[in-house]
Amino acid sequence: MRNVALTVSYDGTHFAGFQRQTRDRSVQGVLEEALGRLTGETPDGLRLVAAGRTDAGVHASGMVVNFHTAKGHPDDTWVRALNALLPDDVAVQAAREVDMAFHSRFSAIARSYRYQVSTRRTPDPLRRFWYHWEPRPMPEAARMIEAFEGLVGTHDFAAFGSTGSTPRSTVVTVSEARCQVEEGAMTFSLTAKSFLYHMVRRLVGAALQVGQGRLGADVFMRLVELPAESTWVPPTAPACGLTFVRAQYPPPWAEIGRPF
């Protein structure tokens, strides 16, 4: 038996999420279908797992998955053959045979997400599936940037979690938090070992309210520092702006998931 890791990108617009669904279309489902056609193996035999489980409408540029197979194709063959079988909104960017100890989810030491916002006065049809359109002015953009980048460190993000998962702890260590503001667009970037359900989208939703002057930067930080003292529920930014960028792994798997 072999263990193969793939780096996969997909447009999540027409998927019900990554995880296999009984009726709805999922990224895991189309990957398993393509792998089944290539290997003759069943989903139960493949045991495909991913570094993260993205929601409906969420995209990925560097999702890492791994599966088990008896087939011994060269790495390039996996890439070419799977891309010939996959639909247009999913693509394999890289493949690598790894030892059986590798697990795309449990072996990861960090995960990175990007959230994109279009701030143009009018909608941009070319960005409608990959950006959240937010045309309201951002008079407090500087405070928003400062507050968002202040997320680096270890904090209790209970106020930004959502029902749908049962993490062992709501305390998360954020190693990177950046907010880049350009003409007509903003990009929020976050890296941590793991995230609470809806955490990134709620952090962005609250940060946008800071930028619009509807939420004080001090209130934003109190939500992080003293979540038990607040009953306010941060708004959840739409799924379309969110992209899973990459997963990071320790040696000897450090090359897996690197940006291509």
N, C-alpha and C positions, 0 to 999 in steps of 0.2 A: 504494500500500500504506500502511496506517495501523498505528500502534502504540497499543494500548489497555492501560492499567493498571487492575487491579481490586484492591480490598481485600476479602478473603474471610474469613469465619469458618466454622468447622466443628467438629463433635463427632467426634473421631477414634475413638470406641469401636468402630465397626463398619467401620473402614477398615484395610487392611494397610499404611497409611502414605500420604504424599502422592504419591510418585512412581508413575507408571503401572506396573502389573503385568501380566504375561502372562495370569494367571488370576484373581487376587484383586482385590477391589474397592479402588480407590484414589481419593483426592481429585482428582488430576490426571485420572483416567479419567472421572469424572462431569462435571468441568468441560469437558473436551474434547467429551464427548457432547452436553452442552447447547449449547456453542458451535457444534458441527457442525450441530445441528438449526436453530440460528438463522441461521447464515451459509452453510451448505452447504459449508464448507471442512473438509479432513481434518486430523487431528492433525499430520501433517508440514507442512501449509501454515500451520497456526496457530502452530506453534513456541512453545507455551506453556511458560514457565519461572516459577519461584517464588523468593522471597527465601530460603526454607529448605526442606529436605526432612524433614518430621517423620516419626517412626517410627510403627508400628502403635500405636493407642491414644492417641497424643498429639493434643492439640487446638490450635486456633488461634482467636484473637479478632480478629487483624488481619494475616493473611498477605497479602502483596502478590504478585500474579502479573502478567505481561504477555503479550500475544499479538499476532500480526500478522493483519490482515484487510483485505479490499478493501471491506468494508461501512463506511458512514459514519454510524452511528446516533448521536444525541445521547447524552450521558453518562447521563441519567436513563432513557433507553430501554434501554440495556444492563442497568442494574440491574433494572428491572421485568421485562424479557423473560427474563433469565437466572433470576431467582428464580421465575418461573412454570414453568420447565423443570427446575430443580434439585430433588433430593430434600430431605426435611425436615432432614437433618443437615448441609446446606451452604447458605450464603447469601452473596450479594454485598452488601456494605455501601456500596460506592462505586465509581464508574468515572470514568476520566479519560483522554482522548486525549492522548498525549505524543509528543515527537519520537522519531525512530527511534534516537537515541543511548541512550535509556533502556533499562536491563536490570535487572529486579527483583532479580537476584542480585548482579551485578557492580557496579551503581551504588550499592548500599546502603553506608552508612558506619557503621551500628550495627544490632544486632538485640537485642530484649528478650524474655526468657522469665520466666514465673512458675510456681512450683511450690507447690501447695497441699496441706497436710497436715491431716487431721482428728485431733485428739488427744482426742476424747471417749472416755469409758470403754467405751461400747458403739457398735457400728456405726451409721452414719446412712445408711439406704437412699437418701435423696435426694442424697447426696454420693458414691455409690459409683463413679460414672463420672468424676468430676472431682477427687476428693481421694484421696490415699493415706492409709489409716487406720493410725495408729500410736498405740495406746493406752498404751504403756509410759511411765512417769513420766519427766519431764525435769528432774532435780534440778540439772543444770548448764546450764540454758537461757541464763543470762547469759553463760557462757563460749562457748556455741554461737553466740550472736548476735555476740559480739566477734570470734570466729574467722572467721565467715562474712563479716562486714563488712570484715574485714582483707584480703579478696581483691582489693579495689580496687588497681589498679596493674598493672604488667607482670610476669608470672610464667611459669614453665615448668609447664604443666599436664599433662605427659606421664603422670604417675601417675593422672590422671583421664580420660585418653582411652581408647578402646576400638578394637579392630580393626573394620574396616568402612569406613574412609575413609583416605586417604593425604594428610594436610595437608602443606603445604610446611614448616611449623614447628609445634611444640607450644607455642610462646610466644604467649600471648594477653594483650592489654591489656583489663582489665575496668574499665569506667568507672562502673558502679553495681553494688553488692552490698548488698542489704538483707534483713533477717530480721525480720518482724513477728510477734509472739506475742500472740494474743488468747485469750479464753476459748473453749476447745474447738477452736482452729484455729491454724495457723501458715502464713505465706506467705513464701516465699523468692523474691527478685527479682534477676535478673542482666541486665546489658547489656554487650555487647562488639561489636566489628565482626564477629567470627566465633567459632565454638565448635568444639571437637573433638567427635568422635562420642561420644555418651553423657556428655559432660563435665558438663552441668548435673545430670543424674540422679545421677551419682557424687559430685559435690560435695554434693548434698543428702543422699545416703545416708551419707556420712562425717560431715556436720554433725549429723545426727540421732544418730549414735553418740557424738559429743561431748556433745550435750544429755543423753543417757541415762547419761553417765559411763562409757561403755565405751571411749572413745578420748580421750586427752588433747588439749587444745587445742594444745599445743606440738607434738604429733605431727602433728596436722592441718596446721599451718603448715609443718612440715618437708617434708611431702609436696609442698607447693607450691614451697618454696624450694630443696629438695634432692631432687628426684624420683629421681635415679639411686641414691641411698643407701637406698631402700626397695623391698622386694619385696612389700609388702602391697598387695592389690588392693581398693580401696574398693568397698563394696556399691553396686549400681545400683538406685536407687529406682524403683518401678513407673511405667510410662508414664502411667497414668491421671491422675496429679497434675500433669502438665506441660502448659503452654499457651504457644504462640508468641504473644506479645502484639502486637508491632509491628516493622516495619522502618523505619529512618530514612534519609533521602536528603538530599543537598546541594541548594542552589538550582540550577536552577529547579524542582526536583521536591520541594521540602521539604514541600509540603502532602500529598503521597501517603503513605498509611499512617498519618496522624495518627489518634489515637483518635476514634471517632465517638460 
